[in-house]
């Protein structure tokens, strides 16, 4: 136990150092920081207006009210921002680090390479957009009739489940880097799928819904928390959502460690 | 532009074709990914307009809008600002400055093959749309005049985009690599161009503000020639606005280049 606490402190210290170092590189280009922030704000606000505009045409979309549709958008936003802040950038940079040989430096350190890769970049840019993402979420909830405790608990549980599943999927993509460094487009597909999940899932044909629930379970990430909150998630489907995330984490971890064993350095 | 000039710049086509074909899988992936986003947009709008009409659209016209946006989006908005920014920051621009060519025209010619490839992929995309939405009606016009204006509008939009792309890349004269501001401009044109929704559906004041920028004339103006609530006069006005914007952007390209090149510096051998 003492060892675990010590380990935890050590990892916390390493994470803080990595965060500070990344912040140092970020502020070397203050103009980029400002413009990226503005771009993210513009994009977020545009899609908020986009969804508001839809309801000038229709009072409901596939049976969902304005507040419920906005909740899909706001939840996607929140999850996306949290993913970006925490681990996405770190995993995303792995192919370049492998190509350049920089990954070797991480392997030589007495720290878990998975931890180092996933968490060495803390995205301050997305952190600045978090208050706005929370503001949209608050607005979406304010349009809904007040939720009971069960709905709130369900929402929070499936939100955390969504983060776990997204981490597993990102870890899997990162682990693919050990087989091929040409994974750029796969990361792009993940981003595209995240963005299209801002829509209620029922807009998709049943086949696409099935694919995005059971084959590439992206709908578990966004749709499940929202459906749990508004009471539209059947218990059996909810249990499946929790199980698939747990399974994905185990498989991703195995895939990562196998990939790591297959890794051969490209550096000099 | 005389024959000798055309011959001079056409010399850039073979290397540009080789470069394009070297990354054909990437282009295919980009197009597929863009198609995926457009499919989601199509399903969204079909759900919204199912059995309804509003904002000058009904289910067939909104579907036609999305299909045309998917067809022309990649063709009009094929960008190469990264290469230009890297040329400026990395000092490769010096090599072009010693040649008797205009960097702007070279930049424009280099994007012709990739646009050609995107054009070739359009029938494939159409097939995907037809296969996935076999029962959704479309509302393409039968008037050849509208089709002629559409083609003209796409050409004007493409020329406008080339200038916007060049101006975006030229930010690297002022900001190191200019990642942030170039991304901001990319976000602005992508959202305000009408690629995601007909801009007339946005709230009035946002719609009015967007119309003052060059962005809606990239995607919305060409599509409006074929589908939507715009009258014949408004459609002509949209083409007129494209011509005015093209002139303004070309003058801006000249001005920005002449000022930017004075700031340019390269070191090394």
HADDOCK unambig.tbl for C-alpha pairs under 7 A between the chains (distance, minus, plus):
assign (segid A and resid 31 and name CA) (segid B and resid 180 and name CA) 7.00 0.50 0.50
assign (segid A and resid 32 and name CA) (segid B and resid 178 and name CA) 6.85 0.50 0.50
assign (segid A and resid 32 and name CA) (segid B and resid 179 and name CA) 6.26 0.50 0.50
assign (segid A and resid 32 and name CA) (segid B and resid 180 and name CA) 4.06 0.50 0.50
assign (segid A and resid 32 and name CA) (segid B and resid 181 and name CA) 6.59 0.50 0.50
assign (segid A and resid 33 and name CA) (segid B and resid 180 and name CA) 6.75 0.50 0.50
assign (segid A and resid 35 and name CA) (segid B and resid 180 and name CA) 4.75 0.50 0.50
assign (segid A and resid 35 and name CA) (segid B and resid 181 and name CA) 5.17 0.50 0.50
assign (segid A and resid 35 and name CA) (segid B and resid 184 and name CA) 6.03 0.50 0.50
assign (segid A and resid 36 and name CA) (segid B and resid 180 and name CA) 4.91 0.50 0.50
assign (segid A and resid 36 and name CA) (segid B and resid 183 and name CA) 6.92 0.50 0.50
assign (segid A and resid 36 and name CA) (segid B and resid 184 and name CA) 6.42 0.50 0.50
assign (segid A and resid 38 and name CA) (segid B and resid 184 and name CA) 6.94 0.50 0.50
assign (segid A and resid 39 and name CA) (segid B and resid 183 and name CA) 6.95 0.50 0.50
assign (segid A and resid 39 and name CA) (segid B and resid 184 and name CA) 4.55 0.50 0.50
assign (segid A and resid 39 and name CA) (segid B and resid 187 and name CA) 6.26 0.50 0.50
assign (segid A and resid 43 and name CA) (segid B and resid 187 and name CA) 6.80 0.50 0.50
assign (segid A and resid 50 and name CA) (segid B and resid 202 and name CA) 6.96 0.50 0.50
assign (segid A and resid 53 and name CA) (segid B and resid 201 and name CA) 6.23 0.50 0.50
assign (segid A and resid 53 and name CA) (segid B and resid 202 and name CA) 5.67 0.50 0.50
assign (segid A and resid 53 and name CA) (segid B and resid 203 and name CA) 6.86 0.50 0.50
assign (segid A and resid 57 and name CA) (segid B and resid 54 and name CA) 5.20 0.50 0.50
assign (segid A and resid 58 and name CA) (segid B and resid 48 and name CA) 6.13 0.50 0.50
assign (segid A and resid 61 and name CA) (segid B and resid 47 and name CA) 6.36 0.50 0.50
assign (segid A and resid 61 and name CA) (segid B and resid 48 and name CA) 5.61 0.50 0.50
assign (segid A and resid 62 and name CA) (segid B and resid 47 and name CA) 6.26 0.50 0.50
assign (segid A and resid 185 and name CA) (segid B and resid 29 and name CA) 6.87 0.50 0.50
assign (segid A and resid 189 and name CA) (segid B and resid 33 and name CA) 6.55 0.50 0.50
assign (segid A and resid 192 and name CA) (segid B and resid 37 and name CA) 6.66 0.50 0.50
assign (segid A and resid 196 and name CA) (segid B and resid 37 and name CA) 6.48 0.50 0.50
assign (segid A and resid 196 and name CA) (segid B and resid 40 and name CA) 6.10 0.50 0.50
assign (segid A and resid 203 and name CA) (segid B and resid 43 and name CA) 5.69 0.50 0.50
assign (segid A and resid 203 and name CA) (segid B and resid 44 and name CA) 5.71 0.50 0.50
assign (segid A and resid 203 and name CA) (segid B and resid 47 and name CA) 5.93 0.50 0.50
assign (segid A and resid 204 and name CA) (segid B and resid 43 and name CA) 6.09 0.50 0.50
